[in-house]
Amino acid sequence: MSIIPSLFGGRWSNVFDPFSFDVWDPFKDFPISSSIDVSSETSALVNARVDWKETPEAHVFKANLPGIKKEEVKVEVEDGNILQITGERNVKKEDKNDKWHRVERSSGKFTRRFRLPENAEMDQVQATMENGVLTITVPKEEVKKPDVKSIEISG
């Protein structure tokens, strides 16, 4: 086994992302409950890659989910400003007589969560899935320009 995937893949890939909840939990093996629940069953695809860009009109998320149907993915809004993407990739049972040389595709449940800024219109979220790419668009509220009233200077 190579050490490189364990350092740069999985949960470690998001350690520098301030908006991601998919971070390493140092208390996961302690008997007390953790503040962030990243169980072993959700860690299988926790590294589902997601791009997040902000345009003047919206926040746009693109997630690569090859081989997953749109019926197997759920997009939710939690607590008013948290966007959550969950799903599961199932592996078909193979014949026990098959001889495997390499298994690199992951399977299992995945969860990605993003805390959105105040200007996100969470009631206007739209999601589409095409060719294994999930695109989520969260419109931004219009920035209200302050009313400027000219004051005449007397004297």
mmCIF file of the C-alpha atoms, coordinates in Angstrom:
data_MODEL
# 
_entry.id   MODEL 
# 
loop_
_atom_site.group_PDB 
_atom_site.id 
_atom_site.type_symbol 
_atom_site.label_atom_id 
_atom_site.label_alt_id 
_atom_site.label_comp_id 
_atom_site.label_asym_id 
_atom_site.label_entity_id 
_atom_site.label_seq_id 
_atom_site.pdbx_PDB_ins_code 
_atom_site.Cartn_x 
_atom_site.Cartn_y 
_atom_site.Cartn_z 
_atom_site.occupancy 
_atom_site.B_iso_or_equiv 
_atom_site.pdbx_formal_charge 
_atom_site.auth_seq_id 
_atom_site.auth_comp_id 
_atom_site.auth_asym_id 
_atom_site.auth_atom_id 
_atom_site.pdbx_PDB_model_num 
ATOM 1   C CA . MET A 1 1   ? 0.000   0.000   0.000   1.00 0.00 ? 1   MET A CA 1 
ATOM 2   C CA . SER A 1 2   ? 1.152   3.483   -0.776  1.00 0.00 ? 2   SER A CA 1 
ATOM 3   C CA . ILE A 1 3   ? 1.288   6.160   1.883   1.00 0.00 ? 3   ILE A CA 1 
ATOM 4   C CA . ILE A 1 4   ? 0.400   8.963   -0.554  1.00 0.00 ? 4   ILE A CA 1 
ATOM 5   C CA . PRO A 1 5   ? -3.364  8.276   -0.787  1.00 0.00 ? 5   PRO A CA 1 
ATOM 6   C CA . SER A 1 6   ? -3.679  8.175   2.993   1.00 0.00 ? 6   SER A CA 1 
ATOM 7   C CA . LEU A 1 7   ? -2.043  11.583  3.290   1.00 0.00 ? 7   LEU A CA 1 
ATOM 8   C CA . PHE A 1 8   ? -3.748  13.413  0.444   1.00 0.00 ? 8   PHE A CA 1 
ATOM 9   C CA . GLY A 1 9   ? -7.015  11.539  -0.042  1.00 0.00 ? 9   GLY A CA 1 
ATOM 10  C CA . GLY A 1 10  ? -9.996  10.961  2.185   1.00 0.00 ? 10  GLY A CA 1 
ATOM 11  C CA . ARG A 1 11  ? -10.690 13.263  5.092   1.00 0.00 ? 11  ARG A CA 1 
ATOM 12  C CA . TRP A 1 12  ? -7.263  14.957  4.941   1.00 0.00 ? 12  TRP A CA 1 
ATOM 13  C CA . SER A 1 13  ? -8.059  16.590  1.615   1.00 0.00 ? 13  SER A CA 1 
ATOM 14  C CA . ASN A 1 14  ? -10.482 18.992  3.306   1.00 0.00 ? 14  ASN A CA 1 
ATOM 15  C CA . VAL A 1 15  ? -8.458  19.991  6.347   1.00 0.00 ? 15  VAL A CA 1 
ATOM 16  C CA . PHE A 1 16  ? -7.705  23.440  4.868   1.00 0.00 ? 16  PHE A CA 1 
ATOM 17  C CA . ASP A 1 17  ? -11.281 24.089  3.670   1.00 0.00 ? 17  ASP A CA 1 
ATOM 18  C CA . PRO A 1 18  ? -12.932 26.375  6.255   1.00 0.00 ? 18  PRO A CA 1 
ATOM 19  C CA . PHE A 1 19  ? -16.379 25.672  4.816   1.00 0.00 ? 19  PHE A CA 1 
ATOM 20  C CA . SER A 1 20  ? -16.231 21.872  4.925   1.00 0.00 ? 20  SER A CA 1 
ATOM 21  C CA . PHE A 1 21  ? -17.470 19.724  7.772   1.00 0.00 ? 21  PHE A CA 1 
ATOM 22  C CA . ASP A 1 22  ? -15.576 16.684  6.450   1.00 0.00 ? 22  ASP A CA 1 
ATOM 23  C CA . VAL A 1 23  ? -12.579 17.098  8.720   1.00 0.00 ? 23  VAL A CA 1 
ATOM 24  C CA . TRP A 1 24  ? -10.592 14.731  10.857  1.00 0.00 ? 24  TRP A CA 1 
ATOM 25  C CA . ASP A 1 25  ? -12.138 14.127  14.285  1.00 0.00 ? 25  ASP A CA 1 
ATOM 26  C CA . PRO A 1 26  ? -9.486  13.511  16.960  1.00 0.00 ? 26  PRO A CA 1 
ATOM 27  C CA . PHE A 1 27  ? -12.160 12.295  19.385  1.00 0.00 ? 27  PHE A CA 1 
ATOM 28  C CA . LYS A 1 28  ? -13.789 9.685   17.142  1.00 0.00 ? 28  LYS A CA 1 
ATOM 29  C CA . ASP A 1 29  ? -12.361 6.720   19.097  1.00 0.00 ? 29  ASP A CA 1 
ATOM 30  C CA . PHE A 1 30  ? -13.229 8.124   22.510  1.00 0.00 ? 30  PHE A CA 1 
ATOM 31  C CA . PRO A 1 31  ? -16.300 6.768   24.330  1.00 0.00 ? 31  PRO A CA 1 
ATOM 32  C CA . ILE A 1 32  ? -17.850 10.247  24.442  1.00 0.00 ? 32  ILE A CA 1 
ATOM 33  C CA . SER A 1 33  ? -19.929 11.529  21.567  1.00 0.00 ? 33  SER A CA 1 
ATOM 34  C CA . SER A 1 34  ? -18.217 13.708  19.020  1.00 0.00 ? 34  SER A CA 1 
ATOM 35  C CA . SER A 1 35  ? -19.328 17.115  17.846  1.00 0.00 ? 35  SER A CA 1 
ATOM 36  C CA . ILE A 1 36  ? -18.874 16.063  14.208  1.00 0.00 ? 36  ILE A CA 1 
ATOM 37  C CA . ASP A 1 37  ? -20.200 12.648  13.233  1.00 0.00 ? 37  ASP A CA 1 
ATOM 38  C CA . VAL A 1 38  ? -18.005 11.179  10.481  1.00 0.00 ? 38  VAL A CA 1 
ATOM 39  C CA . SER A 1 39  ? -18.613 7.486   10.913  1.00 0.00 ? 39  SER A CA 1 
ATOM 40  C CA . SER A 1 40  ? -16.738 4.760   9.092   1.00 0.00 ? 40  SER A CA 1 
ATOM 41  C CA . GLU A 1 41  ? -19.725 4.069   6.874   1.00 0.00 ? 41  GLU A CA 1 
ATOM 42  C CA . THR A 1 42  ? -19.745 7.652   5.570   1.00 0.00 ? 42  THR A CA 1 
ATOM 43  C CA . SER A 1 43  ? -15.998 7.815   5.119   1.00 0.00 ? 43  SER A CA 1 
ATOM 44  C CA . ALA A 1 44  ? -16.017 5.515   2.083   1.00 0.00 ? 44  ALA A CA 1 
ATOM 45  C CA . LEU A 1 45  ? -16.778 8.338   -0.332  1.00 0.00 ? 45  LEU A CA 1 
ATOM 46  C CA . VAL A 1 46  ? -16.174 11.313  1.893   1.00 0.00 ? 46  VAL A CA 1 
ATOM 47  C CA . ASN A 1 47  ? -13.646 12.425  -0.680  1.00 0.00 ? 47  ASN A CA 1 
ATOM 48  C CA . ALA A 1 48  ? -16.340 12.902  -3.344  1.00 0.00 ? 48  ALA A CA 1 
ATOM 49  C CA . ARG A 1 49  ? -14.795 15.865  -5.093  1.00 0.00 ? 49  ARG A CA 1 
ATOM 50  C CA . VAL A 1 50  ? -16.785 19.100  -5.041  1.00 0.00 ? 50  VAL A CA 1 
ATOM 51  C CA . ASP A 1 51  ? -15.909 22.426  -6.674  1.00 0.00 ? 51  ASP A CA 1 
ATOM 52  C CA . TRP A 1 52  ? -17.485 25.583  -5.238  1.00 0.00 ? 52  TRP A CA 1 
ATOM 53  C CA . LYS A 1 53  ? -17.356 28.835  -7.162  1.00 0.00 ? 53  LYS A CA 1 
ATOM 54  C CA . GLU A 1 54  ? -19.004 32.145  -6.459  1.00 0.00 ? 54  GLU A CA 1 
ATOM 55  C CA . THR A 1 55  ? -20.297 34.265  -9.311  1.00 0.00 ? 55  THR A CA 1 
ATOM 56  C CA . PRO A 1 56  ? -21.904 37.692  -8.964  1.00 0.00 ? 56  PRO A CA 1 
ATOM 57  C CA . GLU A 1 57  ? -25.311 35.988  -9.121  1.00 0.00 ? 57  GLU A CA 1 
ATOM 58  C CA . ALA A 1 58  ? -24.895 32.661  -7.283  1.00 0.00 ? 58  ALA A CA 1 
ATOM 59  C CA . HIS A 1 59  ? -22.823 30.049  -5.484  1.00 0.00 ? 59  HIS A CA 1 
ATOM 60  C CA . VAL A 1 60  ? -22.322 27.065  -7.823  1.00 0.00 ? 60  VAL A CA 1 
ATOM 61  C CA . PHE A 1 61  ? -21.290 23.598  -6.622  1.00 0.00 ? 61  PHE A CA 1 
ATOM 62  C CA . LYS A 1 62  ? -20.182 20.802  -8.960  1.00 0.00 ? 62  LYS A CA 1 
ATOM 63  C CA . ALA A 1 63  ? -19.713 17.296  -7.578  1.00 0.00 ? 63  ALA A CA 1 
ATOM 64  C CA . ASN A 1 64  ? -18.252 14.407  -9.555  1.00 0.00 ? 64  ASN A CA 1 
ATOM 65  C CA . LEU A 1 65  ? -20.434 11.380  -8.804  1.00 0.00 ? 65  LEU A CA 1 
ATOM 66  C CA . PRO A 1 66  ? -19.697 8.881   -11.591 1.00 0.00 ? 66  PRO A CA 1 
ATOM 67  C CA . GLY A 1 67  ? -21.918 5.832   -11.673 1.00 0.00 ? 67  GLY A CA 1 
ATOM 68  C CA . ILE A 1 68  ? -24.466 7.279   -9.246  1.00 0.00 ? 68  ILE A CA 1 
ATOM 69  C CA . LYS A 1 69  ? -28.038 7.946   -10.379 1.00 0.00 ? 69  LYS A CA 1 
ATOM 70  C CA . LYS A 1 70  ? -29.840 11.118  -9.351  1.00 0.00 ? 70  LYS A CA 1 
ATOM 71  C CA . GLU A 1 71  ? -32.274 8.978   -7.338  1.00 0.00 ? 71  GLU A CA 1 
ATOM 72  C CA . GLU A 1 72  ? -29.335 7.853   -5.160  1.00 0.00 ? 72  GLU A CA 1 
ATOM 73  C CA . VAL A 1 73  ? -28.302 11.427  -4.246  1.00 0.00 ? 73  VAL A CA 1 
ATOM 74  C CA . LYS A 1 74  ? -30.030 13.751  -1.797  1.00 0.00 ? 74  LYS A CA 1 
ATOM 75  C CA . VAL A 1 75  ? -29.486 17.527  -1.608  1.00 0.00 ? 75  VAL A CA 1 
ATOM 76  C CA . GLU A 1 76  ? -30.780 19.193  1.552   1.00 0.00 ? 76  GLU A CA 1 
ATOM 77  C CA . VAL A 1 77  ? -30.639 22.517  3.383   1.00 0.00 ? 77  VAL A CA 1 
ATOM 78  C CA . GLU A 1 78  ? -30.088 22.272  7.149   1.00 0.00 ? 78  GLU A CA 1 
ATOM 79  C CA . ASP A 1 79  ? -30.298 24.965  9.824   1.00 0.00 ? 79  ASP A CA 1 
ATOM 80  C CA . GLY A 1 80  ? -31.018 27.645  7.261   1.00 0.00 ? 80  GLY A CA 1 
ATOM 81  C CA . ASN A 1 81  ? -27.524 27.939  5.755   1.00 0.00 ? 81  ASN A CA 1 
ATOM 82  C CA . ILE A 1 82  ? -25.932 24.477  5.550   1.00 0.00 ? 82  ILE A CA 1 
ATOM 83  C CA . LEU A 1 83  ? -26.014 22.710  2.199   1.00 0.00 ? 83  LEU A CA 1 
ATOM 84  C CA . GLN A 1 84  ? -25.756 18.921  2.556   1.00 0.00 ? 84  GLN A CA 1 
ATOM 85  C CA . ILE A 1 85  ? -25.121 16.407  -0.230  1.00 0.00 ? 85  ILE A CA 1 
ATOM 86  C CA . THR A 1 86  ? -25.592 12.735  0.679   1.00 0.00 ? 86  THR A CA 1 
ATOM 87  C CA . GLY A 1 87  ? -25.772 9.529   -1.257  1.00 0.00 ? 87  GLY A CA 1 
ATOM 88  C CA . GLU A 1 88  ? -24.598 5.971   -1.569  1.00 0.00 ? 88  GLU A CA 1 
ATOM 89  C CA . ARG A 1 89  ? -22.698 4.039   -4.187  1.00 0.00 ? 89  ARG A CA 1 
ATOM 90  C CA . ASN A 1 90  ? -23.564 0.357   -4.043  1.00 0.00 ? 90  ASN A CA 1 
ATOM 91  C CA . VAL A 1 91  ? -21.323 -2.396  -5.318  1.00 0.00 ? 91  VAL A CA 1 
ATOM 92  C CA . LYS A 1 92  ? -22.912 -5.221  -7.256  1.00 0.00 ? 92  LYS A CA 1 
ATOM 93  C CA . LYS A 1 93  ? -22.205 -8.643  -5.805  1.00 0.00 ? 93  LYS A CA 1 
ATOM 94  C CA . GLU A 1 94  ? -19.682 -10.440 -7.961  1.00 0.00 ? 94  GLU A CA 1 
ATOM 95  C CA . ASP A 1 95  ? -19.209 -14.133 -8.614  1.00 0.00 ? 95  ASP A CA 1 
ATOM 96  C CA . LYS A 1 96  ? -17.001 -15.672 -5.927  1.00 0.00 ? 96  LYS A CA 1 
ATOM 97  C CA . ASN A 1 97  ? -15.035 -17.510 -8.633  1.00 0.00 ? 97  ASN A CA 1 
ATOM 98  C CA . ASP A 1 98  ? -13.715 -14.227 -10.042 1.00 0.00 ? 98  ASP A CA 1 
ATOM 99  C CA . LYS A 1 99  ? -10.089 -13.383 -9.389  1.00 0.00 ? 99  LYS A CA 1 
ATOM 100 C CA . TRP A 1 100 ? -9.572  -9.690  -8.642  1.00 0.00 ? 100 TRP A CA 1 
ATOM 101 C CA . HIS A 1 101 ? -6.241  -8.046  -9.480  1.00 0.00 ? 101 HIS A CA 1 
ATOM 102 C CA . ARG A 1 102 ? -7.090  -4.548  -8.261  1.00 0.00 ? 102 ARG A CA 1 
ATOM 103 C CA . VAL A 1 103 ? -10.068 -2.831  -6.599  1.00 0.00 ? 103 VAL A CA 1 
ATOM 104 C CA . GLU A 1 104 ? -9.796  0.971   -6.638  1.00 0.00 ? 104 GLU A CA 1 
ATOM 105 C CA . ARG A 1 105 ? -13.388 2.156   -6.944  1.00 0.00 ? 105 ARG A CA 1 
ATOM 106 C CA . SER A 1 106 ? -14.873 3.054   -3.598  1.00 0.00 ? 106 SER A CA 1 
ATOM 107 C CA . SER A 1 107 ? -18.372 2.289   -2.430  1.00 0.00 ? 107 SER A CA 1 
ATOM 108 C CA . GLY A 1 108 ? -20.579 3.153   0.486   1.00 0.00 ? 108 GLY A CA 1 
ATOM 109 C CA . LYS A 1 109 ? -22.287 6.249   1.826   1.00 0.00 ? 109 LYS A CA 1 
ATOM 110 C CA . PHE A 1 110 ? -20.959 9.770   1.489   1.00 0.00 ? 110 PHE A CA 1 
ATOM 111 C CA . THR A 1 111 ? -21.839 13.117  2.999   1.00 0.00 ? 111 THR A CA 1 
ATOM 112 C CA . ARG A 1 112 ? -20.547 16.583  2.130   1.00 0.00 ? 112 ARG A CA 1 
ATOM 113 C CA . ARG A 1 113 ? -21.673 19.672  4.037   1.00 0.00 ? 113 ARG A CA 1 
ATOM 114 C CA . PHE A 1 114 ? -21.017 23.334  3.301   1.00 0.00 ? 114 PHE A CA 1 
ATOM 115 C CA . ARG A 1 115 ? -21.845 26.367  5.430   1.00 0.00 ? 115 ARG A CA 1 
ATOM 116 C CA . LEU A 1 116 ? -23.078 29.085  3.109   1.00 0.00 ? 116 LEU A CA 1 
ATOM 117 C CA . PRO A 1 117 ? -22.710 32.813  3.698   1.00 0.00 ? 117 PRO A CA 1 
ATOM 118 C CA . GLU A 1 118 ? -25.568 35.066  4.781   1.00 0.00 ? 118 GLU A CA 1 
ATOM 119 C CA . ASN A 1 119 ? -26.302 36.274  1.249   1.00 0.00 ? 119 ASN A CA 1 
ATOM 120 C CA . ALA A 1 120 ? -27.338 32.802  -0.020  1.00 0.00 ? 120 ALA A CA 1 
ATOM 121 C CA . GLU A 1 121 ? -31.005 32.415  -0.930  1.00 0.00 ? 121 GLU A CA 1 
ATOM 122 C CA . MET A 1 122 ? -31.513 28.924  0.492   1.00 0.00 ? 122 MET A CA 1 
ATOM 123 C CA . ASP A 1 123 ? -35.162 28.754  -0.598  1.00 0.00 ? 123 ASP A CA 1 
ATOM 124 C CA . GLN A 1 124 ? -34.126 29.106  -4.274  1.00 0.00 ? 124 GLN A CA 1 
ATOM 125 C CA . VAL A 1 125 ? -31.627 26.198  -4.484  1.00 0.00 ? 125 VAL A CA 1 
ATOM 126 C CA . GLN A 1 126 ? -31.636 24.265  -7.762  1.00 0.00 ? 126 GLN A CA 1 
ATOM 127 C CA . ALA A 1 127 ? -29.894 20.958  -8.528  1.00 0.00 ? 127 ALA A CA 1 
ATOM 128 C CA . THR A 1 128 ? -29.285 19.102  -11.795 1.00 0.00 ? 128 THR A CA 1 
ATOM 129 C CA . MET A 1 129 ? -27.423 15.902  -12.600 1.00 0.00 ? 129 MET A CA 1 
ATOM 130 C CA . GLU A 1 130 ? -25.883 15.258  -15.996 1.00 0.00 ? 130 GLU A CA 1 
ATOM 131 C CA . ASN A 1 131 ? -23.233 12.707  -17.029 1.00 0.00 ? 131 ASN A CA 1 
ATOM 132 C CA . GLY A 1 132 ? -22.298 11.938  -13.414 1.00 0.00 ? 132 GLY A CA 1 
ATOM 133 C CA . VAL A 1 133 ? -21.853 15.598  -12.444 1.00 0.00 ? 133 VAL A CA 1 
ATOM 134 C CA . LEU A 1 134 ? -24.194 17.074  -9.848  1.00 0.00 ? 134 LEU A CA 1 
ATOM 135 C CA . THR A 1 135 ? -24.579 20.856  -10.232 1.00 0.00 ? 135 THR A CA 1 
ATOM 136 C CA . ILE A 1 136 ? -26.162 22.821  -7.403  1.00 0.00 ? 136 ILE A CA 1 
ATOM 137 C CA . THR A 1 137 ? -26.923 26.513  -7.850  1.00 0.00 ? 137 THR A CA 1 
ATOM 138 C CA . VAL A 1 138 ? -27.650 28.683  -4.822  1.00 0.00 ? 138 VAL A CA 1 
ATOM 139 C CA . PRO A 1 139 ? -28.675 32.206  -5.901  1.00 0.00 ? 139 PRO A CA 1 
ATOM 140 C CA . LYS A 1 140 ? -27.355 35.181  -3.965  1.00 0.00 ? 140 LYS A CA 1 
ATOM 141 C CA . GLU A 1 141 ? -29.558 37.931  -2.573  1.00 0.00 ? 141 GLU A CA 1 
ATOM 142 C CA . GLU A 1 142 ? -29.290 41.193  -4.402  1.00 0.00 ? 142 GLU A CA 1 
ATOM 143 C CA . VAL A 1 143 ? -27.095 43.668  -2.644  1.00 0.00 ? 143 VAL A CA 1 
ATOM 144 C CA . LYS A 1 144 ? -29.339 46.544  -1.747  1.00 0.00 ? 144 LYS A CA 1 
ATOM 145 C CA . LYS A 1 145 ? -27.782 49.851  -2.593  1.00 0.00 ? 145 LYS A CA 1 
ATOM 146 C CA . PRO A 1 146 ? -28.213 52.357  0.181   1.00 0.00 ? 146 PRO A CA 1 
ATOM 147 C CA . ASP A 1 147 ? -30.655 55.146  -0.501  1.00 0.00 ? 147 ASP A CA 1 
ATOM 148 C CA . VAL A 1 148 ? -28.702 58.317  -0.940  1.00 0.00 ? 148 VAL A CA 1 
ATOM 149 C CA . LYS A 1 149 ? -30.485 61.555  -0.250  1.00 0.00 ? 149 LYS A CA 1 
ATOM 150 C CA . SER A 1 150 ? -28.804 64.810  -1.119  1.00 0.00 ? 150 SER A CA 1 
ATOM 151 C CA . ILE A 1 151 ? -28.960 67.400  1.571   1.00 0.00 ? 151 ILE A CA 1 
ATOM 152 C CA . GLU A 1 152 ? -28.890 71.010  0.512   1.00 0.00 ? 152 GLU A CA 1 
ATOM 153 C CA . ILE A 1 153 ? -26.396 73.069  2.410   1.00 0.00 ? 153 ILE A CA 1 
ATOM 154 C CA . SER A 1 154 ? -27.731 76.426  3.487   1.00 0.00 ? 154 SER A CA 1 
ATOM 155 C CA . GLY A 1 155 ? -25.852 79.503  4.466   1.00 0.00 ? 155 GLY A CA 1 
# 
